[in-house]
């Protein structure tokens, strides 16, 4: 089988498969892409904010335990 024959066979399989696609399901899948991506982005942003908040809180607590330096060094 030559490369062109293999490509033609694959193209024919793609045509047969695409003929079996239900337009309603394709439309619903496309419509669900927007809330899926938005949910993924919200989850990613929430994770970043939660980690940053925890890091700031830990830095504040560790800074509060250190004694303050008063005046210039001698």
KELO-197411 format. One record per residue (C-alpha): residue in one letter; x, y, z; residue number from 1. Coordinates in nm, 2 decimals. Each point is the difference from the previous one (the first is absolute). Last residue first. Layout:
residues N
A | X | Y | Z | NUM
...
***
This chain:
residues 74
X | 2.57 | 5.02 | 6.58 | 74
X | -0.29 | -0.10 | -0.23 | 73
X | -0.25 | 0.27 | -0.06 | 72
X | -0.31 | 0.03 | 0.23 | 71
X | -0.23 | -0.27 | 0.12 | 70
X | 0.00 | -0.34 | -0.17 | 69
X | -0.33 | -0.18 | 0.05 | 68
X | 0.00 | -0.35 | 0.15 | 67
X | -0.12 | -0.27 | -0.22 | 66
X | -0.32 | -0.19 | 0.08 | 65
X | -0.22 | 0.25 | -0.20 | 64
X | 0.21 | -0.07 | -0.31 | 63
X | -0.07 | -0.37 | 0.01 | 62
X | -0.37 | 0.06 | 0.05 | 61
X | -0.01 | 0.26 | -0.29 | 60
X | 0.19 | -0.23 | -0.23 | 59
X | -0.23 | -0.29 | 0.08 | 58
X | -0.31 | 0.22 | -0.07 | 57
X | 0.16 | 0.12 | -0.33 | 56
X | 0.08 | -0.36 | -0.11 | 55
X | -0.35 | -0.12 | 0.09 | 54
X | -0.16 | 0.29 | -0.20 | 53
X | 0.23 | -0.07 | -0.29 | 52
X | -0.10 | -0.37 | 0.00 | 51
X | -0.37 | 0.08 | 0.03 | 50
X | 0.02 | 0.26 | -0.28 | 49
X | 0.19 | -0.24 | -0.23 | 48
X | -0.26 | -0.28 | 0.07 | 47
X | -0.29 | 0.24 | -0.06 | 46
X | 0.15 | 0.11 | -0.33 | 45
X | 0.03 | -0.36 | -0.12 | 44
X | -0.35 | -0.09 | 0.11 | 43
X | -0.14 | 0.31 | -0.16 | 42
X | 0.19 | -0.08 | -0.32 | 41
X | -0.13 | -0.36 | -0.01 | 40
X | -0.35 | 0.12 | 0.07 | 39
X | 0.02 | 0.25 | -0.28 | 38
X | 0.14 | -0.27 | -0.24 | 37
X | -0.28 | -0.24 | 0.08 | 36
X | -0.26 | 0.27 | -0.01 | 35
X | 0.11 | 0.10 | -0.36 | 34
X | 0.05 | -0.36 | -0.13 | 33
X | -0.35 | -0.10 | 0.09 | 32
X | -0.14 | 0.18 | -0.30 | 31
X | 0.23 | -0.19 | -0.24 | 30
X | -0.09 | -0.33 | 0.16 | 29
X | -0.37 | 0.09 | -0.03 | 28
X | 0.04 | 0.09 | -0.36 | 27
X | 0.19 | -0.32 | -0.08 | 26
X | -0.27 | -0.20 | 0.19 | 25
X | -0.27 | 0.16 | -0.21 | 24
X | 0.19 | -0.05 | -0.33 | 23
X | 0.04 | -0.38 | 0.06 | 22
X | 0.33 | -0.11 | -0.15 | 21
X | -0.03 | -0.31 | -0.22 | 20
X | 0.10 | 0.18 | -0.32 | 19
X | 0.32 | 0.11 | 0.17 | 18
X | 0.10 | -0.36 | 0.06 | 17
X | -0.05 | -0.09 | -0.37 | 16
X | 0.20 | 0.30 | -0.12 | 15
X | 0.28 | -0.07 | 0.26 | 14
X | 0.02 | -0.36 | -0.12 | 13
X | 0.02 | 0.12 | -0.36 | 12
X | 0.28 | 0.25 | 0.09 | 11
X | 0.19 | -0.28 | 0.17 | 10
X | -0.03 | -0.22 | -0.31 | 9
X | 0.12 | 0.29 | -0.22 | 8
X | 0.30 | 0.06 | 0.23 | 7
X | 0.09 | -0.37 | -0.02 | 6
X | -0.03 | 0.00 | -0.38 | 5
X | 0.22 | 0.31 | -0.02 | 4
X | 0.26 | -0.15 | 0.23 | 3
X | 0.01 | -0.32 | -0.21 | 2
X | -0.14 | -0.33 | 0.10 | 1
***
